[in-house]
Amino acid sequence: MRGYLHQRAELAEQRQTLAALEDRRDRLKLQITALRRPDVLEARARELGLVLPGERSYLLRGLPDPDEPDAADPEDEGGGLLGFLPDPF
């Protein structure tokens, strides 16, 4: 009897694992399908920093991190254009 209960519990655990793996498979299939669309593929490539042939890429350094609590608030006076460029006017 003990062996039966153990196998039954193991079977339930394996079914949960299978369901989780099937969900993951389904999500990955959706990602693959989405990446076949040119607009989604281009957006993902740009997130990785890639550019199309003939385009110029620019790297801006020294900008404040917007996630830091002490970063300048764009609404503050004296922050200038976009909160970090001096006011051109």
VOFI-687781 format. One line per field, with one value per atom (N, C-alpha, C): residue number from 1; x, y, z. Coordinates in nm, 4 decimals, always signed. Example, Ala and Ser with C-alpha at 12.3 -4.5 7.8 and 13.67 -1.06 7.14 Angstrom:
# residues 2
seq <- (1:1:1:2:2:2)
u <- (+1.3190:+1.2300:+1.3200:+1.2850:+1.3670:+1.2900)
v <- (-0.5690:-0.4500:-0.3300:-0.2250:-0.1060:+0.0030)
w <- (+0.7800:+0.7800:+0.7800:+0.7080:+0.7140:+0.7870)
# end
This chain:
# residues 89
seq <- (1:1:1:2:2:2:3:3:3:4:4:4:5:5:5:6:6:6:7:7:7:8:8:8:9:9:9:10:10:10:11:11:11:12:12:12:13:13:13:14:14:14:15:15:15:16:16:16:17:17:17:18:18:18:19:19:19:20:20:20:21:21:21:22:22:22:23:23:23:24:24:24:25:25:25:26:26:26:27:27:27:28:28:28:29:29:29:30:30:30:31:31:31:32:32:32:33:33:33:34:34:34:35:35:35:36:36:36:37:37:37:38:38:38:39:39:39:40:40:40:41:41:41:42:42:42:43:43:43:44:44:44:45:45:45:46:46:46:47:47:47:48:48:48:49:49:49:50:50:50:51:51:51:52:52:52:53:53:53:54:54:54:55:55:55:56:56:56:57:57:57:58:58:58:59:59:59:60:60:60:61:61:61:62:62:62:63:63:63:64:64:64:65:65:65:66:66:66:67:67:67:68:68:68:69:69:69:70:70:70:71:71:71:72:72:72:73:73:73:74:74:74:75:75:75:76:76:76:77:77:77:78:78:78:79:79:79:80:80:80:81:81:81:82:82:82:83:83:83:84:84:84:85:85:85:86:86:86:87:87:87:88:88:88:89:89:89)
u <- (+0.0817:+0.0000:+0.0866:+0.1954:+0.2833:+0.3444:+0.3825:+0.4399:+0.3406:+0.2150:+0.1109:+0.0953:+0.0894:+0.0736:+0.1949:+0.3140:+0.4357:+0.4342:+0.3963:+0.3902:+0.2847:+0.1748:+0.0679:+0.1144:+0.1845:+0.2370:+0.3424:+0.4254:+0.5282:+0.4644:+0.3585:+0.2881:+0.2287:+0.1701:+0.1134:+0.2233:+0.3379:+0.4512:+0.5008:+0.5097:+0.5544:+0.4544:+0.3264:+0.2247:+0.2368:+0.2668:+0.2876:+0.4093:+0.5158:+0.6363:+0.6077:+0.5342:+0.4980:+0.4152:+0.3187:+0.2345:+0.3195:+0.4145:+0.5016:+0.5881:+0.6399:+0.7229:+0.6414:+0.5187:+0.4326:+0.3999:+0.3772:+0.3533:+0.4750:+0.5921:+0.7153:+0.7332:+0.7065:+0.7155:+0.6226:+0.5003:+0.4026:+0.4478:+0.5047:+0.5552:+0.6706:+0.7596:+0.8723:+0.8253:+0.7221:+0.6671:+0.6113:+0.5445:+0.4911:+0.6045:+0.7133:+0.8279:+0.8878:+0.9011:+0.9572:+0.8681:+0.7373:+0.6433:+0.6543:+0.6645:+0.6754:+0.8049:+0.9143:+1.0428:+1.0492:+0.9539:+0.9492:+0.8914:+0.8275:+0.7735:+0.8873:+0.9028:+1.0144:+1.0167:+0.8994:+0.8986:+0.9426:+0.9031:+0.9440:+1.0928:+1.1391:+1.2804:+1.3667:+1.3232:+1.3990:+1.4017:+1.2888:+1.2833:+1.3764:+1.3773:+1.4654:+1.6117:+1.6442:+1.7817:+1.8257:+1.7356:+1.7703:+1.7893:+1.7136:+1.7348:+1.8755:+1.9279:+2.0626:+2.1704:+2.1285:+2.2241:+2.2635:+2.1947:+2.2269:+2.1628:+2.2268:+2.1749:+2.1742:+2.0913:+2.0848:+2.2058:+2.2444:+2.3541:+2.3231:+2.4225:+2.4045:+2.3596:+2.3118:+2.2728:+2.3951:+2.3878:+2.4949:+2.4479:+2.5374:+2.5085:+2.5815:+2.5139:+2.5740:+2.5691:+2.6755:+2.6830:+2.6985:+2.6019:+2.6054:+2.6559:+2.7578:+2.8154:+2.7984:+2.7979:+2.7931:+2.6547:+2.5517:+2.4157:+2.3719:+2.2892:+2.2423:+2.1517:+2.1604:+2.0760:+1.9370:+1.8321:+1.6985:+1.6444:+1.7015:+1.6535:+1.7106:+1.8176:+1.8781:+1.7911:+1.7688:+1.6797:+1.7340:+1.8654:+1.9220:+1.9418:+1.8937:+1.9062:+1.8219:+1.8678:+1.7967:+1.6587:+1.5603:+1.4240:+1.4065:+1.3582:+1.3414:+1.2482:+1.1604:+1.0677:+1.1340:+1.2517:+1.3219:+1.3674:+1.3654:+1.4145:+1.5652:+1.6187:+1.7620:+1.8091:+1.7187:+1.7564:+1.7781:+1.7192:+1.7367:+1.6537:+1.6824:+1.6121:+1.6322:+1.5263:+1.5278:+1.5881:+1.6112:+1.6626:+1.8127:+1.8837:+2.0293:+2.1033:+2.0361:+2.0999:+2.0785:+2.1780:+2.1563:+2.0465:+1.9733:+1.8631:+1.9198:+1.8804:+1.9388:+1.8842:+1.7823:+1.7201:+1.7511)
v <- (-0.1191:+0.0000:+0.1264:+0.1235:+0.2395:+0.2702:+0.1670:+0.1851:+0.2494:+0.2101:+0.2670:+0.4170:+0.4560:+0.5965:+0.6788:+0.6196:+0.6884:+0.7101:+0.6065:+0.6193:+0.7200:+0.7225:+0.8160:+0.9608:+0.9847:+1.1185:+1.1570:+1.0618:+1.0886:+1.1189:+1.0472:+1.0714:+1.2128:+1.2564:+1.3913:+1.4961:+1.4727:+1.5653:+1.5708:+1.4548:+1.4498:+1.5192:+1.5083:+1.5765:+1.7281:+1.7760:+1.9198:+1.9669:+1.8895:+1.9240:+1.9270:+1.8293:+1.8239:+1.9453:+1.9835:+2.1001:+2.2270:+2.2424:+2.3600:+2.3619:+2.2483:+2.2400:+2.2675:+2.2200:+2.2470:+2.3959:+2.4616:+2.6064:+2.6805:+2.6394:+2.7040:+2.6830:+2.5614:+2.5324:+2.6223:+2.6392:+2.7224:+2.8685:+2.9196:+3.0575:+3.0732:+2.9762:+2.9827:+2.9763:+2.8969:+2.8915:+3.0273:+3.0952:+3.2285:+3.3273:+3.3179:+3.4057:+3.3806:+3.2554:+3.2212:+3.2756:+3.2595:+3.3103:+3.4621:+3.5303:+3.6764:+3.7209:+3.6501:+3.6890:+3.6670:+3.5990:+3.5837:+3.7079:+3.7948:+3.9200:+4.0209:+4.0852:+4.1787:+4.2938:+4.3484:+4.4605:+4.4200:+4.3011:+4.2527:+4.2200:+4.1586:+4.1249:+4.2505:+4.3538:+4.4788:+4.5435:+4.5448:+4.6038:+4.5303:+4.3988:+4.3200:+4.3466:+4.3562:+4.3837:+4.5208:+4.6197:+4.7536:+4.7550:+4.6735:+4.6609:+4.6100:+4.5286:+4.4745:+4.5699:+4.6855:+4.7855:+4.7727:+4.6899:+4.6741:+4.7855:+4.8204:+4.9225:+4.8666:+4.9261:+4.8849:+4.9387:+4.8729:+4.9251:+5.0674:+5.1558:+5.2951:+5.3850:+5.3282:+5.4088:+5.4365:+5.5443:+5.5770:+5.5455:+5.4913:+5.4604:+5.5612:+5.6101:+5.7057:+5.6477:+5.6687:+5.6243:+5.7481:+5.7716:+5.8863:+5.8404:+5.9078:+5.8716:+5.9868:+5.9529:+6.0542:+6.1088:+6.0470:+6.0917:+6.0382:+6.1123:+6.0628:+5.9415:+5.8487:+5.7296:+5.7685:+5.7521:+5.7945:+5.7120:+5.5947:+5.5107:+5.5529:+5.6319:+5.6752:+5.7823:+5.7748:+5.8715:+6.0141:+6.0323:+6.1663:+6.2239:+6.1537:+6.2053:+6.3309:+6.4224:+6.5490:+6.5242:+6.5919:+6.5807:+6.6758:+6.6293:+6.7171:+6.8347:+6.8236:+6.9308:+7.0402:+7.0107:+7.1095:+7.2247:+7.3454:+7.4610:+7.4513:+7.4986:+7.4943:+7.3640:+7.2698:+7.1423:+7.1508:+7.2520:+7.2696:+7.1714:+7.1678:+7.0817:+6.9358:+6.8606:+6.7180:+6.6884:+6.7896:+6.7665:+6.7537:+6.7493:+6.7354:+6.8219:+6.8762:+6.9662:+7.1099:+7.1970:+7.3360:+7.3978:+7.4890:+7.5551:+7.6391:+7.6100:+7.6820:+7.8231:+7.8641:+7.9944:+8.0888)
w <- (+0.0000:+0.0000:+0.0000:+0.0779:+0.0855:-0.0509:-0.1250:-0.2578:-0.3532:-0.3426:-0.4281:-0.4016:-0.2749:-0.2395:-0.2837:-0.2703:-0.3133:-0.4652:-0.5384:-0.6849:-0.7280:-0.6568:-0.6884:-0.6666:-0.5570:-0.5290:-0.6322:-0.6704:-0.7714:-0.9068:-0.9398:-1.0650:-1.0673:-0.9564:-0.9494:-0.9675:-0.9068:-0.9202:-1.0643:-1.1278:-1.2668:-1.3600:-1.3300:-1.4110:-1.3978:-1.2768:-1.2575:-1.3361:-1.3313:-1.4056:-1.5549:-1.6038:-1.7449:-1.7849:-1.7023:-1.7328:-1.7395:-1.6474:-1.6484:-1.7742:-1.8131:-1.9332:-2.0595:-2.0632:-2.1780:-2.1879:-2.0735:-2.0742:-2.1275:-2.0829:-2.1295:-2.2801:-2.3268:-2.4697:-2.5495:-2.5002:-2.5705:-2.5758:-2.4653:-2.4646:-2.5626:-2.5684:-2.6616:-2.8066:-2.8337:-2.9689:-3.0096:-2.9162:-2.9453:-2.9732:-2.8975:-2.9215:-3.0593:-3.0961:-3.2275:-3.3380:-3.3223:-3.4214:-3.4321:-3.3173:-3.3183:-3.3848:-3.3610:-3.4182:-3.5690:-3.6250:-3.7707:-3.8373:-3.7580:-3.8127:-3.8232:-3.9378:-3.9563:-3.8561:-3.8211:-3.7283:-3.5880:-3.5440:-3.4121:-3.4128:-3.5191:-3.5304:-3.5289:-3.6014:-3.6035:-3.4650:-3.3966:-3.2629:-3.1668:-3.1745:-3.0861:-3.1192:-3.2478:-3.2884:-3.2382:-3.2432:-3.1949:-3.0441:-2.9717:-2.8275:-2.7978:-2.8874:-2.8710:-2.9210:-2.9756:-3.0211:-3.1671:-3.2433:-3.3841:-3.4670:-3.5772:-3.6681:-3.8093:-3.8938:-4.0336:-4.1093:-4.2184:-4.2995:-4.3453:-4.3338:-4.3726:-4.2586:-4.1482:-4.0333:-3.9463:-3.8694:-3.7759:-3.6350:-3.5583:-3.4192:-3.3317:-3.2284:-3.1357:-2.9952:-2.9203:-2.7821:-2.6955:-2.6078:-2.5194:-2.3837:-2.3336:-2.2041:-2.1065:-1.9811:-1.8780:-1.8489:-1.9029:-1.8756:-1.7409:-1.6679:-1.5382:-1.5574:-1.4632:-1.4659:-1.4166:-1.4986:-1.4560:-1.3397:-1.3130:-1.2032:-1.0679:-1.0691:-0.9438:-0.8804:-0.7483:-0.6838:-0.6843:-0.6908:-0.6879:-0.8279:-0.9322:-1.0694:-1.0829:-1.1666:-1.1851:-1.2433:-1.1870:-1.2353:-1.3525:-1.4694:-1.5850:-1.5569:-1.4579:-1.4249:-1.3417:-1.2821:-1.2013:-1.2883:-1.2298:-1.3038:-1.3148:-1.4258:-1.4455:-1.5050:-1.5228:-1.5799:-1.7291:-1.7907:-1.9336:-2.0133:-2.1403:-2.2338:-2.1982:-2.1841:-2.1518:-2.0158:-1.9345:-1.8015:-1.7916:-1.9045:-1.8960:-1.9953:-2.0967:-2.1909:-2.1455:-2.1628:-2.1240:-2.2090:-2.1489:-2.2200:-2.3338:-2.4590:-2.5716:-2.5887:-2.5119:-2.5327:-2.4213)
# end
